[in-house]
Amino acid sequence: MELVTPSIGLVFWMLVSFGIVFFLLKKYAWKPILTMLKERETSIQDALDAAERAKQEMASLKSDNERILMEARNERDTLLKEAREIKDAIINEAKQKASAEAERLLKISRDNIHAEKTAAIKEIKNQVATLSIEIAEKVIRQQLSNDEKQKALVADLLKDVKLN
């Protein structure tokens, strides 16, 4: 039963040894332990503050990135709109130039056709005149082949001529 109820000597020596250990711990161990705990608490607080600053910086960077992205999208849309306008202007200009060129070529073709038509008509008239003269010459030779026909022709012509 001695273990359940300790003797006074045992309690005394346990208190003395506990006091010595407590004194040694207080003298040599508590200050470094408390200093280390304080340093640990400070480093943890610094890490938490740094994490909070990093979180705020990330939020700031995210908002800056979104703003830059919106500006880039707006600039892209503006560039696409300008490109479409330039494309439409170039197409319209090309259409107008093509239309003007077609009109010019059409006018030149009409003028050429008219000139060729006039030349062809003139050539046909010349050929008709030449053929008419040749036919008239042949007819007159036939009719004027003898003297009686020549005299009758002259008499007919004199009847047609009126004297003033």
C-alpha positions as CSV (number, residue, x, y, z in Angstrom):
1,M,0.0,0.0,0.0
2,E,2.9,2.2,0.1
3,L,2.5,3.0,-3.5
4,V,-1.0,4.3,-3.1
5,T,-0.2,6.4,-0.1
6,P,3.3,7.9,-0.5
7,S,5.4,8.6,2.5
8,I,6.4,12.2,3.5
9,G,10.0,11.7,2.7
10,L,9.2,10.6,-0.8
11,V,6.9,13.6,-1.3
12,F,9.6,15.9,0.1
13,W,12.3,14.6,-2.3
14,M,9.9,14.7,-5.2
15,L,9.1,18.4,-4.4
16,V,12.8,19.2,-4.0
17,S,13.7,17.5,-7.3
18,F,10.7,19.1,-9.1
19,G,11.8,22.5,-7.7
20,I,15.4,22.0,-8.9
21,V,14.1,20.9,-12.4
22,F,11.7,23.9,-12.4
23,F,14.4,26.3,-11.4
24,L,16.8,25.0,-14.1
25,L,14.0,25.0,-16.7
26,K,13.1,28.6,-15.7
27,K,16.7,29.8,-15.6
28,Y,17.9,28.1,-18.9
29,A,14.9,26.8,-20.9
30,W,11.8,29.1,-20.5
31,K,13.4,32.2,-22.1
32,P,14.7,30.4,-25.2
33,I,11.5,28.5,-25.5
34,L,9.3,31.6,-25.1
35,T,11.6,33.5,-27.4
36,M,11.3,30.7,-30.0
37,L,7.5,30.7,-29.5
38,K,7.4,34.4,-30.0
39,E,9.6,34.2,-33.1
40,R,7.4,31.4,-34.4
41,E,4.3,33.5,-33.7
42,T,5.9,36.5,-35.4
43,S,6.9,34.4,-38.5
44,I,3.5,32.9,-38.7
45,Q,1.9,36.3,-38.5
46,D,4.3,37.7,-41.1
47,A,3.5,34.7,-43.4
48,L,-0.3,35.4,-42.9
49,D,0.3,39.1,-43.7
50,A,2.3,38.2,-46.8
51,A,-0.4,35.8,-47.9
52,E,-3.0,38.5,-47.4
53,R,-0.9,41.0,-49.4
54,A,-0.4,38.4,-52.1
55,K,-4.1,37.7,-52.2
56,Q,-4.8,41.5,-52.6
57,E,-2.1,41.7,-55.3
58,M,-3.7,38.7,-57.1
59,A,-7.1,40.4,-56.9
60,S,-5.5,43.7,-58.2
61,L,-3.7,41.8,-61.0
62,K,-6.9,39.9,-61.9
63,S,-8.8,43.2,-62.2
64,D,-6.0,44.7,-64.2
65,N,-5.9,41.6,-66.4
66,E,-9.7,41.8,-67.0
67,R,-9.4,45.5,-67.8
68,I,-6.5,44.8,-70.2
69,L,-8.5,42.0,-71.7
70,M,-11.5,44.2,-72.2
71,E,-9.3,46.9,-73.8
72,A,-7.8,44.3,-76.1
73,R,-11.2,43.0,-77.1
74,N,-12.4,46.6,-77.8
75,E,-9.3,47.3,-79.8
76,R,-9.8,44.0,-81.7
77,D,-13.4,44.9,-82.4
78,T,-12.4,48.4,-83.6
79,L,-9.7,47.0,-85.9
80,L,-12.1,44.4,-87.3
81,K,-14.7,47.2,-87.9
82,E,-12.1,49.4,-89.6
83,A,-10.9,46.4,-91.7
84,R,-14.5,45.7,-92.8
85,E,-15.0,49.4,-93.7
86,I,-11.7,49.4,-95.6
87,K,-12.7,46.2,-97.4
88,D,-16.1,47.6,-98.3
89,A,-14.5,50.8,-99.5
90,I,-12.0,48.9,-101.7
91,I,-14.7,46.7,-103.1
92,N,-16.9,49.7,-103.9
93,E,-14.0,51.5,-105.5
94,A,-13.1,48.4,-107.5
95,K,-16.7,48.1,-108.6
96,Q,-16.8,51.8,-109.6
97,K,-13.5,51.5,-111.5
98,A,-14.7,48.3,-113.2
99,S,-18.0,50.0,-114.1
100,A,-16.2,53.1,-115.5
101,E,-13.8,50.9,-117.4
102,A,-16.7,48.8,-118.8
103,E,-18.5,52.0,-119.9
104,R,-15.3,53.3,-121.5
105,L,-14.7,50.1,-123.3
106,L,-18.4,49.9,-124.4
107,K,-18.1,53.5,-125.7
108,I,-14.9,52.7,-127.6
109,S,-16.6,49.5,-129.0
110,R,-19.7,51.5,-130.1
111,D,-17.5,54.1,-131.7
112,N,-15.5,51.4,-133.5
113,I,-18.7,49.6,-134.6
114,H,-20.1,52.9,-135.9
115,A,-16.9,53.7,-137.7
116,E,-16.8,50.2,-139.3
117,K,-20.5,50.5,-140.1
118,T,-19.9,53.8,-141.8
119,A,-16.9,52.5,-143.7
120,A,-18.8,49.4,-144.7
121,I,-21.8,51.5,-146.0
122,K,-19.4,53.8,-147.8
123,E,-17.7,50.8,-149.4
124,I,-21.1,49.3,-150.3
125,K,-22.1,52.7,-151.9
126,N,-18.9,52.8,-153.8
127,Q,-19.4,49.3,-155.0
128,V,-23.0,50.0,-155.9
129,A,-22.0,53.2,-157.8
130,T,-19.2,51.3,-159.6
131,L,-21.7,48.5,-160.5
132,S,-24.3,51.0,-161.6
133,I,-21.8,52.8,-163.8
134,E,-20.7,49.5,-165.3
135,I,-24.3,48.4,-165.9
136,A,-25.2,51.8,-167.3
137,E,-22.2,51.7,-169.5
138,K,-23.1,48.2,-170.8
139,V,-26.8,49.3,-171.3
140,I,-25.7,52.4,-173.1
141,R,-23.3,50.6,-175.4
142,Q,-26.0,48.2,-176.3
143,Q,-28.5,50.9,-177.0
144,L,-26.0,53.1,-178.8
145,S,-24.6,50.4,-180.9
146,N,-26.4,51.6,-184.0
147,D,-27.1,55.2,-185.4
148,E,-30.8,55.0,-185.3
149,K,-30.9,54.2,-181.6
150,Q,-28.5,57.0,-180.9
151,K,-30.6,59.5,-182.7
152,A,-33.8,58.4,-180.9
153,L,-32.1,58.7,-177.5
154,V,-30.9,62.2,-178.3
155,A,-34.4,63.2,-179.4
156,D,-35.9,61.8,-176.1
157,L,-33.3,63.7,-174.1
158,L,-34.1,66.9,-175.9
159,K,-37.8,66.5,-175.3
160,D,-37.1,66.2,-171.5
161,V,-34.9,69.3,-171.5
162,K,-37.0,72.5,-171.1
163,L,-35.7,75.7,-172.5
164,N,-36.2,78.8,-170.4
